[in-house]
Amino acid sequence: LDPDEAMWWFMQRKPARTMDLSEVDNPPKGHLQRLGSWKEPLSTEGLIYHKPYPHPREFWKRHMDGYLPAVLKGAQNGTPCMNWTREVLKERFGWVDAKLEPKVEGRNNNTAYKELDQIAPGHRLNISEYLRVEEGKNAYVVSIIPQAMAWEVAHPAALLCGSRRKLVNKRSKPPYRLMNHEYPHESGYNWMTHLFEANLWMASGRTRSQFHYDKEWNVNCLLSGTKRWFFLNAFDYDKELQWARGNKFNAKNPLNNAWTDWVYLDPDKVDLIVQNKLRNMDYYELIQEAGDCIFIPYAMLHQVEKLDEDFQVAVSWMFLPETVYDEEDCKEAPLEEDLPLAAMDTLYVYSGKGLIPQGYNDPLHFVNEVREALSQHGEGFLTLKLLTNMVSQGDSILSRGRGTKKRIKQIYDLLTFYAKDRSKGLHVDELDKVPLRLWCKPAAEGDKEGPLPCDKGQEYHFCDDEEFTKMDQAVREHLARRKDVPKVEVDETAGKRGGKKDDLGPSPPRVWKGAKQRSKSTKAKEEL
């Protein structure tokens, strides 16, 4: 075993201290079988929806506030993305650059990248080249969907109405309080759920994830093929799970989980003698078919695998668990038809070329860092010198290389366009006048952790005014087609950042007792 394989072997067997060796000759049900084989899954009643889907009010209450996965059957049926065959993708989107990962996920196991490194040393190919070489190879498109493709994907209306006026304050004491939203919509669409990232997945052959949780709410839409999803509530079993990193999941304060985490096991052949505590754990199983969209609650352990070997394409997006439904905002939402995914103001938009914006610094954090730097230096204006210092730290793209001074000056000019006196630069009070989509450029290229392997030497192409106008026009056309909807006065403060973080009252549930406790409570009520 090499060091990575040895660590993987060791971590899977740490629970061996509690195993019963007599079971070697009489193994338990599901031993060395796929994840979940130890018992039947929980009932999926109330988790599977067919069109017409429920009003966002009901969906948010049951699944976001109630912490349950869901599947929206046929959510993408009838949309152009359902026609994305290999031939169509190569002809229409072959120019798009994509980030690659191994087909069988190997967290903390670099051996999974050996073949990928030979195929694409930079872990990057355009879609045309990828489709030419991927069959039979350990290469999986796990990338950001470009706007050109996102226009052909539907965002189900049931997922709208995540308020852009209020947000759960994760810095408040659990069970948390509400505050003013930190990412208002630039055009004042308070009903438009704010998306943080939108992804593209593509591969033939077998693909499989590890057993992990994410820090955000996720929606995954399958455009071809079939997948099996396994869900387990970590709030129930936190102390019994063999976490890889450990001490990251915080059941009492989950909005402040230290990081994502996963469980060391082989999802294809779970050792239930060693991982003996798994046998008592309840889980959900959902089957996803072409056209279906799966909702994945944040911090819920899940594992997904393809059930066929054919070519498969999926699109997903994520949004903050601090997001809350708001009845007043929802009155303005276009619920009669789905918006294109591209019309949603995803934080980092991807053009299809240049830097692939996956996992880079939050532009709002960057703005706050600029504000703090101005305060520390006793300056009122963002100068070229200060910006240069901020974007050239650590291993950032702008910290070295030819032409970086010119690129930083171009970013400075881009930001200074919003200054009252451009000769002085942006005043500290003018930082929030610059749209966040523009701050994405210095935030990504100036990320001190450095670029992903696929982004070395790349430049980020931000969402410009032409693309944003196209997005805004699409929304306005949908709004114009609404029926019997009262006209709402425009909020003059909409789209403005930097306001007070007022206490807006208690938050909806973001800390859960879990399925076991809920089932006991339900049983007690039934007996009463």
N, C-alpha and C positions, 0 to 999 in steps of 0.2 A: 504494500500500500504506500502511495506517496503521502505527503503530509496532509493534503486536503482530504483524501480518501480515509486516512486514519482518523482524522477529527470527526468526519461524518459517521464512521463506524462506532467510535467511542461515544459520541453524544446520543446516538440511538439507543445505546445500552446502559446509560446512566441509571434508569429505573430498575436495573437488574437486582439491586439490593432488596427489593420487595417481592421478587418473583418466587413462585412455588415450583421447585425443580421437578416435583412429581408430575407436573402437568406435561413434561416433555413426552412422556409415553401416552398421555391422554389429553391432547391439546384441546383448549376451549373452542367454542363455536366461532368461526371466522378467522382462526389463526392462520397467518400467512396468506390471507385473502385481502381483497381490496378494502379500503377504508369504509367502515360502516357495516361490514358483514357480520358483526357480532349480534345485531338485533335489527328488527324492522324499524324504519324511520317513523318519526312523528307524522301525524295526519297533516296533509297539505290543504285541508279545507280552509277556505278563506284566503289562500295565498295565490291562487291561480285566477286570472281575470281574462275574460274575452270581451271584445268590443260590443257595445260602447263601455268604455272604462268608467270607473266612478269619478265623481267630482274631486278635484285636488283636496278639498276639505276632508273627505272620507279617507283618501289614500294616505295623506300625511298623518292623520290621527292614528290609523291602524299600523302603518309600517314605519314611519319616521319616529313618531312619538311612542308607538307600541313596540318597536324594535323587532320587526319580523321581515324576512325576505319575501319576495313576491316575483311572479312572472306575468308579464303582459303579453298574452298570446297574440301573435300576428301583428305586433306593433309596427313593423316595417313593411308589411305586405302592401304592395301597390306603389312603393317608392322606387325611384330609379336605382338605388343601391342594391336592390334585390336582383339586378341584372349584371352584377359585377362578376362575370366569369373571368377566367385567366385571359382569354382573348380580349375582352372589353377592357380589362385593367391595363393590359400591355399597350393597347392601341390608344386609349384616352388618358391614362395616368402613368404611363411608363417613365415619364420624366421626373416623377416625384422621388425624392431621396427619402430613404427609410432607415431607421435604426434596427439593428438585428440583435436577437438574443438566442440562446439555445432552446430547442423545442421542448426538452424536458428540463424544467427549472431546477437549478442547483444552487440554492442560496448558500453562501459561504463555502462553495465547492468549485474552485476554479477549473477543475478537470472538465467540467461541462463546456468550457470555452475552447478546448483544444482544437476540435474540428472547425469551429466557427472562425478561429483565428487564421486558419489556413484558407478558408473560403473568402473571408473579408477581414483582413487585419485591422481595419478601422471600424469594424462592426457597422458598416454602412454601405448600402448599394441602392441604386435607383430601382424602382419596381420592375422595370423591363428586364434588367440584368438579374435581379433576384429570381424572377419567374423562370429565367433561362437555366439557372444553376441549382434551385432549391430542392428539387425532387430527390429524395433519398439522402439529403444532407441535413445536418443538425443546425438548421438556421431558420429562425422564426421572426417575422416582422412584428416587433413590439415597439410601436412608434407613435408619433403625434399625427392625427389626421389633418391633412392640408385643407384649407378653405374650399378649394376646387372640388374636393370629394365630399366635404361636409354639407355642401348645398344639396346633395342628393340623399341625405339621411334625415329622417324625421325625429323631432324631439317630442315625445308624447305629451299632450296637454295635461294629463293627470299629474305630471311632475312640475308643472308651473306653480306659481304663487308662493315660492320661497321669497319672503319679503326682502326688499332692498332698502327698507327704512329701519328695520330693527334686526338685531342679531344677538345670539346668546353670548354673554360676556364670560369667556372661559377663565378670566382672572378673578371672577367673583367666587364666593364660597358655594360649593355644591349644596342643594340641587340647582344652583346657578340663578342669575338674574339676566334680564334683557338690557341691551344698550342700543344706541344708534348704530346703524350699519356702517362698516368701514369701507365698503366697496359699492357706493351708490351707482346706479346706472347712468351713463353719460347723457342719455336722452330722457331720463326720468321715468323709465318703465319699472315701477316699483314691484310689479308682479313677476318680473323675469328672474327666475332662479339663477343665481350667479354660479357659473361653472368655472372650476379651477383648471381643468385639463381635459382634453378630449383625445382619445387614443385610437390607433388603427392596429389590428391584429390580422396576420395572414400567414398561412402555412398549409402544406399537405402532409400526409403521414400523421404520426402520433404526436400530440402535444399534451402536456400535463403540468399543472402548477404544483407548488408545494402547499402544505397545510399552513395557512398564514392568515393574518388580518391586516387591514389597511386603516389608515387614520381618517379617511374620508368616506362619505357615502358614495357608492358607485352604481352606475347603470351600465349593463353590458348587453348589447344587441347583436345577435347572431344572424348573419346574412346567408349562410350556407352551412350544411352539415348538422350534426347533433352533438350536444354536450350534456354531461352529468355534473350537477353541482351538489356539493356536500356542505352543509352549514351546521356549526356547533356554537352554542352561546358561551363565550368565554367568561361571562359574568357568573355562570353557574360553576365553572370548573377551573377557575384561575389557579387555585392552590394545588390542583391535582395534575396539571399539565406539565410536560417536559419542555419548557420554553427554551429556545435556542439562545437568545440573548439574556433573557431573565430580567426581572424587575423593571420591565418596560410597560406592561399592562397595569393600569391603575383602576381597579373596579370601583373605588369610591370617588374618583375624580377623573373619569375617562376622557374628558376633553383635553386633559393634560397628560395623556399617555406619553411616556418619554420618547417612544419611537414605535415603529412597527415591529412585529415579532412573528416567529413561526415555530412549529413543533417539529422536532427531529423524528421523522419516521418515513418509511417507504410507503406511499399511498397505495401501491400495487400489492404489496405483501406486508401487511402490518403484523408485527410480532406481538401477539396478545399475551404471551407469557411474560415477556419483558415489560411491554406497555400495558400491564394488567389493569390499570385503572380505567382505561378507555372502555372496557366492557360494560360499565355501568352508566355510560354517558349517552344521553338522548341527542338526536340530531334530526335535521330535515334533509330531504333529498328532492331536488327539482330537476326535471329533464327539460332541456332547452332545445327547441327545434328552429329551423330557419325562419326568420321573421320575428322571433320572440325576443323580448327585452327582459332581463333579470335585474331586480333591485337588490343590492347587497348592503345591508346595514354596516355602518362604520364599526370597527373593532370586533366584528363578528368573524370568528374563524371560518374559513371556507377553503375548499379545494375543488378544482375544476379539471375535467379531462374530456378529450374528444372521444366519441364512441365510434368513429369511422376513420378511414384512412384517406378519404377524398380531400380535395382542396377546400379550404375553409377560410372565410373572411368574417371578421367581427369588428364592431365599433363600440367604444365605451367612453364614458365621461364621469367625472367626479365633482362633488361639491361639498362644502364644509358642513360638518355635523352641527355647527352653531346656527345653521340656517333654520328659520322657523316659518311656518305657514301664517298668513295674515288674511283675515276675511275681507277687510276693507280694500287691501291691495288687489285681491283676487277679483273684485267686481269689475276691474278694468281689463282683465286678462282675456285674450282671444282663445276661448276654450272649445270652439266649434270645429276647429281644424288644427292640425299640428304645424308648428313652425319648423322650418329647416334648421338643422343643428347649427349651420353656419351663421344663422341670424342671432343666436344666443351669444352674448358678449363674453366668451371664454377668456380667461385672464391672459393666457399666452396663446395668440393665434399663430398658426404656422402657414407659411406661403407655399411650402413644398420644396424649397431650396434654402441653402444656408444652414444656420444653427437650428437643430431640432430641439425645441424648447421643452425638454422633459426633466423636471426636477430642479430647475434653477431657482435662484433667489426670488422671493416674492417682491414685486416692485413696490408694494406698499411698505415693506420692511426697508427697502432701499431709500425711499423718500424719508422715512423716519430717521434713518442713519444720517442722511444729509442734514436734516433739521438739527439732530444732536451735534453733528460736527460743526455746524455754524455757531451753535451755542457755545461749544467748547472753545472755539477760536475767537469768540467775541465778534463775529462778523454778521452783517445783516444781509449780504448778497452772496449768491453762489458764483464764485469766480472760476475761471478755467483752471487755475492752479489747484483749487480745492477739489474740483470734479476729477481732475487728473489723478490726484492722490487717492481718491476714493475708489476709482475703477481700476487701479493698477496694483492692488495689493495681492499678496499671496501668489497663487497660480492662475490668476485670472487671464482670460484671453488677451486683455489689453495691457498686461504687465510686461510683455516682451514682444519682439518681432518687428518686422519692417512695417512702416506705415501706421503704427499705433497712434502717434501724435496727431496725424491727420484725421484718423477715425474718431479720436476723443474730441477734437475740435468740431467735427461734424455733429457729434452728439450734443455738444455744448450749444451750438447754434440752433439745433432742433428744439432744445429746451428753452433757450433764451427768447425764442420767438414769442413766448407767452409773457415776457417781462414788459412792464410799463416803460422802463428805461433800459433798452437792450445794451447800452454802453456799460451799464453797471452789472447786468446779469439779473437772474431771478432773485427777487427779495424773498426772505423767509416766509412772508405772508402770501407769496404768489406760487409757492411750490404746489399747492393743491389745485391750481388752475390748469396745470399740465395734465392731460388725460393719462390714466395709468397705462394705457396701451403704448404710450411713448416711453414711459419710465421703464418698460420691460427691456428696452435695448441696453441701457447702462446696467440694469440689474442683472441681466444674463451675461453680457460680455465682461462685466466687472465682477462677476461672482468669484470671490477669492479662493473657493475650493477648486476652481479650474473647470475646464470643459470635460464633457464625456468623451470617450475615445472617438466617437463618431463626429465630434464637433471641433476637433483641433484645426485651427486655422480658419474657422468659419465665422461669418458675420450674421447677426440676427436681423431678419427682415420683419419689422413690426407691422401691425395693422395700420395702414395709412388712412387718410381722410377719404380717399376714393372707395376703399373696401368698406369702411365704416358707414359711409353714405348708402352703399348698396345694402348693407345689413339693416340699416334704419328704414330704408324704403320698403324692404320686404315685410318688416314688422308693421309699418303703417298700412300696407295693403291688406294684411290680415285683420288689423283693427277695423278697417273700413268695411269689411264684410261681416262684422258681427251683427246679430239681430237683437233688437229690443234691449240694447244696453245703454243706460243713461250716460250722458256725457259728463265726464269728471273734470273739474278745474285742475289745471296744471299746477303742481307744487313748485313755487319759484326756487325753493332750496334744493330741488331734485338734481342729482348729478354732482353735487358739491361735497367735497371731502373736508376733513379737518375740523368738523364741528365737535361739540361737547359730547362725551360719552355718558349721557344722562342715564340714570337708573329708570328703566321703563317698565319695571314690575317683574314678577316671577317668570321663569322660563318654563316651557313645556318639558316633559320628562327627557332628560339626557343621562340619567343614572338609573339602571334597571336592576331589579332583584334577580331576574332571569326566569327561564321557562319553568324550572322546577318549582320555584316559589309561586309563580303565577298559577301553575296547575293545582297546587295545594290550596291556594286561595279560592280558585274557581270551584274546586271540589267542596270546600267548606260552605260556599254560598249555595251550591246545589243542595247540600244536606239541609241547610237552614230552610 
